[in-house]
Amino acid sequence: MNEFDVIRRLSGRLPAPPPEVVVPIGDDCAVLRLGGAGDRLWVAAADMLVSGRHFKESWSSPEDVGYKAVAVNVSDVAAMGGRPRFVLASGGAPDPGTTLRCMEGVAKACEEFGVYPIGGDTTGAAALTVDVAILGELEAEPMLRSGAHPGDLLAVTGELGASTAGLLALEDGDAGPERLIRGHLRPKPRVALGLLAARLGVRAAIDLSDGLASDVRHVCEASGVGCRVDLEQLPVADDTRESAVSKGRDPKVLAATGGEDYELLLAAPEGLLRTLATESDVPTTVVGEVTAEREVVFLRGGVSVENLSGWDHFAAP
């Protein structure tokens, strides 16, 4: 089983959701209506980082781990078009000093992203682990994985592959690509762009945490559609390309399969994406289109590329 098999099995055992649950398990966040029919919608999510699975303590400081744990949750809220508001953070480590340093990273990220920590828990643990739950507030209708329609274009924000290039450098002990390493350790979620996209009427999005090759499949599956993605259109920065080549990796494949970029993948009509590009200072790049056929196709030079996939949370580290 992979992560999504586990989620499907657990979801199948749940009773029908109460009326306050507008969108249940299965998206970047759940959507809740709290207080009554006329009240604003909220989104909720949680993510965990575990030593040896998501990071190595030899190259990721406790402060980096705490910071990133908040950032990845903020990115989930951004993917729904929400504004992050509150977090609960729990962490454990072999000693209280490491736990404190991790929570200082949590506090730093909360300050930077405008999120208020309202509690959590700390404990001793065999290895550094941190879990963050987040609440965000929606200011427009949520962007959902199920909102893509045939004829929509697929666009990504910013650049792809940089985080994985930074990870490869860390694993090799290469301190050269400092920007890439920093981006991997302390990602910057696209909150402002997510808010703008939802306000303009984009209805389908996901954050690129597991890698484009996996995350675009989640959108297609939830929406009951397929897509075509052109690998040549994926935005890859020069330093990412150079770093990937130096490691013997194909930059475009790295961009498609590498996770943890925490950019947004959007599906929307061409005119809406054009307006978004005009009103945002974050670059958006059209990389493909949504199709009626329920098949996900990656193309390069017009030729189909097979066996592309992203991060598997239960694969051997």
C-alpha angles and dihedrals in degrees: 000000000000128000094276094049087056091049092048092050093048092046090052090059095054123100121240109293120255117251093262090066107085096170116019131196116328108065132078086273137005114246119226134186107209125191102012145321094293097050127104121268122251131201127214133193142153135206134184131208118201127190112249092019104056101013144000119238090219090073107015117070120218088247090055091050093051092046093049093047089061094041095055091052091048087053090056089054090047090054089059092049092251138138113239112235116160139017138192111206127193125180143170137189139162090267136028093238093062090045090052092050090051091051090049087059089051090052092049092053092046090054092048096047097040095246124142119221109223100179146299138164141274130204144157114273139175091244136010110283129166130184124190129189119194139198120202134181124232121221095182138015110308123258107236136192086236095058101086120112133191109272094033116125122233117229134176128206125233116341137323133223097027096110094050091047088053090049092051089052091051092049090051094045090244110150094179104096094059096166092053093047092049090050091053095048097041112024122191111222119215099245098147093047092047091053091048094047093052091045091052091051107262105155104183128059145134132185116245100240101130095036132275093270091060101031096052087055090056090055093047093047093049092045097043092236141106133226147203118225123191109214091199090065096056110118109241121172121228095248091049090050093048093046093048093050091049088057093048093253129134105242095214094048089047089052091051099044106027114099136210099055088125091206119138127254110208131190115198143127115289095249093053092050089049090054091048091052090050096049099042129070090211113092117242120197126198107228104168149329140262116248135196092233109089095233129110110218128184115199134194118182088346092303122116116247114210136204100028114154138153137220120336112202093204099044118110109277 
